[in-house]
Amino acid sequence: MAQVVSAYPSGRGPRRGRRLLGWFPVSWLFLLPTVVFFVGWQIYPIVEVARISFTDYQFLRLGQQVNFVGFDNFRRALADPLLQQGLLRAATFTALFVPGMIFIPMFVAVLVDRVVNQKVATFYRLVLLIPAMIPGPLVFVLWKWMYDLYIGPINWVLVDVLGIYTNRNQPQWIGDPQLVFPSLAVMEWWWGLGYHTMFFLAGLAVISKDLPDAARVDGANEWRMFWDVTFPRLLPIVLVLVVLRFGTAMAIIDEYLIMGAFQRDRPTYTWTVYMFETAFVTGDHNQSYAAAIGWIGAIAMLVVVAGLFYLFRSRD
């Protein structure tokens, strides 16, 4: 008898295809909560803010007709000196904040990675992660107290213990425009030290131990081994952290509101604070203009992020 050859090898026939298609809609039900959350919490606010930015909408003018104004809000915002100054202030803080948030955790990670005793290394990791477990508002209030001019422990040590300053010339960590950004940067470095150190420890864990050993045999010191062996292999992690922390630093608002409130002459009055004040504090809550401010800041950040990806792009 002639052998019948099936058109569906390995038993993959129409019945199996129908069975797979039957399960396909059911599998999407498991993704439905995530999709609803993403659309409602991420996509919808972005679309709504974009729509409002092209209108004259003001929250407290209830019942009045909302008119389409095109790019008027954007033209006004681009010419607004408060926005320009706010973007410059945010960029200044970012330039101070990002290098410390990258290189300090990297240095700490290298030191922790050299610890041979696993119990001691685990203890160091737990201690480093303690600040990351503290809620943000508590961190801000804690450091505001530490920086206080009269009752803060930092000035108490500098004035009463070490005698470096007197009550007349002691540093005003939050009040001095020259010190407020370094003070906030130190707070942020302390808060994120453990979290960012874990990134670099993960990167160090995948580097072969034979490479540093071979470098030592060739006569390289610790400094040369770090820059020639370790650092190039940590560049992907550096790129990720630079992009993430750039966006964080440029869009900071909670710290500025707690440390400097809405004082427009202070360095902490950046474009994010200006946007928040315009939308929820002053006048009739001109949220359409605030939306335009937000979009200008976001677009500026995206341009810089694109430049960072181009700068750190793979050249292989």
N, C-alpha and C positions, 0 to 999 in steps of 0.2 A: 504494500500500500504506500501511496505517496504521502510524505510527511507534510502536514499543514504548518506553515510558518505564520506565526502571529504577527500582526502589524504593530503590536504593542509589546516590545521586549521587556523582560523582567516583570511581567504582570502589570505593567503600567497602562491600564486601560481606561476607558471613559468612566467606569465605576469609581476607580480611585480618584480621578480628577474631580468628580462630583463630590466625593467625600471631603477632599481638601477644600473645595470652594464652600462646602457647607460649614466648615469650621472657621473659615476666614472672617466672616462678620463677628463671630463670637469672640475671637481673639482680640478684636479691636475694642471690645467692651472693657478689657483690662487697662487699655490706654485712655479710656474716656475721662476718668478723673483728672489725669495729667493734662490732657488736651483742654478740658474746660478751665482748669486753673491757669494754664499758659495763656489762653485766649482772653480770659476775663481779667487776669492780673497783669499781663504784659502787653498783649497786642491791642486790646481795647483802649487802655489809657494812652498809648502812643498815638493811635489814630485820633482819639478825641482831642488830645492836646494839639495835634497838627491842625485839626479842624478849627479849634478855638482861636489859634494864632492868626487865622485869616479873617477874623470877625472883630467887632467892637464889644464883645461880651464883657460885662462887669457883674460880678456875683450879686452885689447888693442892690442892683437896679432891677428888681423883680418886676415882671410884667411888661417890661419895655421890649420893643422889637430889637432883635439882634441882627445887625447888618453885616454884609460881606464887605470887607475893606481891602482885600487883596494883600499886597506886600507892605502896606502902610506901617504896620507894627514893626516889621523887620527893618524898614528904612529908618524909623525913629530910634529903634534900639541900636542899630549900628552907629548912629551919630550921637548916642547917649554917652556922655563922659563917665557916668557912674558904671555903666557896663564895661567900658574900655578899661577903666581903672580896676574894676573888679576882676576882669580876666587877667590883667597884669599881676595883681596881687596873688591870685590863685596859681599862676605860673611860677611866681617867685617861691611860694611855699613848696610847690611840686619839685622845683629844681633843688631845693634843700632837703626835702623829705626822701625822695626816691633813692639817691645813692646810699644814704645811711640804711635804708630798709633793705637794700640788696647786700651790701658788703659786710655789714655787721653780722647778720645771721650767717652769711657764708663763712666768715672767720670763726664764729662760734661753732658751726657745724664741723669744720675741720678739726677743731680742738676736741670736740666730743667724739668724733670718729676715731681719734687716736687713743681713746681710753680703752685699755685692754680688758679690764674687769667688767664683765657684762652687767653685774649688779650695780656697780657705780655708774656705768653709762646709762642704765635705765633710770636711776635716781636723777641724774642730770636732765634727762628728757622730761621726766615728770615735773621737775622744778621749772623748767623753761616753759612748760605749757600752762602753768598756773595763771599768768596774766591773761592768756587767751580765753580762759574760762570765766573771767570777770565781765559782767554786762557793761556795755559802753557807757551809759549814764553814770554808773558808779565809778568808772575809771575817770571820767571827766571831773566829777565832783571831788574825787580823791586828789587828783593832781592840782585842781584849783586851790584846794586847801594847802597842799604842799608848797605851792608857789605864792601863797598869801604873804603880803608885805609884813604883817605884824605877828601873826600867829603861825605862819608856815614853818615847818621843821627845817627847810633848806636855809632860809635866812637866819633862823635861830642858830644853826651850826656855823654859818659864815660870820655872824656878828658876835654871838655870846660865847661860842666854844673856840673858834679859831681866831677871832678878832681881826679878820681880813677887812671887814667893812664896819661902819658905824651905823647908828639908827638914821643918820642923815643921808648917807650915800649908799645904803644897801640897795641891791638890784630890785627893780620892779619887773618881775618876770612876765607878768601879763599886762601891766600898764605901760611899759616902755615899748614904743613901736619898733625899736631895734632888737628887742629881745623876745617879742611875742611869738614870732615864727620859729626861732630856734627852740623856745620852750615847748611849743606844741609838737615840734618834730621829735624832741626827746621823749615826750609822752607817747607818741605814736610808735617810736622805735621800741620802747619798753613793752608796750601793749602787744605788738606783733612779732616780737623777737622769737618766741618759741614756735609760733605757727610757721614762720618763714624758715626757721632753722630746720624744721622737719622736711621741708621741700629739698633742701640741700643735702640733708642726711640720706634721703632716698636716692638722690643723684650720686652721692659718694658710694652708696652700697653697690651700685652696678658697675663701678670702675674696677677693673681687674687689679688685684693686689700685686700682680707680677710687674705692672708698669712702674710703680714707685720703687720697687726693689731693683729693677733693671736700671733706673735712673741713679739710684744710690751707687750701684756697681760702677757706673760710668763717671762717678765723682760729682754728681749734682747735689747741691745743698737743698735745704728745705724750701727756700724761696724759689729756686729755679724749678724744683719739682712741682710746686703749686702752680706757677704761671705756665709751665710748658706741658705738664701732664694733667693736672687736676682741673684747672680753670677752663681750658678749651672744651672739656667734656661736660662742664656744667653750663655752657652757654645756652642750651635749650631751656633749662630751668630759669636762667637769668632773663631770657626773652619773655617767658610767661609772666614772671613776677614784675618785670618792668612795665609790661602792658597793663596788668591788673592794678598795680599800685599807682600808676600814672592816672588811670581813671578814678581811683579812690581819692587821690590827693586833689585833683582838679575839682571834684564834685563834693568835697567835704562841706558840711553845713552844721551838724550837731555840735561839734567842738567850737565852731565860731559863735554860735548862738549862746552857748553856755559861758564861754570865756569873754566875749565882747559884745553880745547882744546886737542891737541895731544902730550902733554908733558909727555913722558914716565916715568919720575922720580916722577910724582905727584900721590897721591893716587887715583885721579879721572880717571887714565888710567886703566880701568878695561877690562875685556875680551870683553865686547860689543864695547868699543872704539877701541880696537885692531882689532876686526873683521871688523868694519866699515873702519878703516884706511887701512887695508889690501885689502879690496874689492874696495875701491873708491878713495884712496888718493895716496898710494905709488906704485912705480914700474909700472908694466904692469897691475895693478888691478887683482891680483891673486885671483879671486873669488872662485875658487875651494878650495883653502886652507882656505879662509874665511868661506866657507860653512861648512867645517869640524870643524872649531872653533865653529861655531854656533850650530852645532849638538851636540858637546861635552858639551857645556854649557847647551843646552836644556835637554839633557839626565840627566846631573847632577841635574838639577832642578826637573825633573820628579821623580827621585829617592827620593829626599828629600820630595816632595809632597806626594808620596806614604807612606813614613814614618810618615808624619803628620796625614794622614788619619788613619793609623794603631794606632797611639798614641791616637787620639781622637775618636776611634771607639766606637760604642755602646756596652756596656757590659751587657745589659739587657738579 
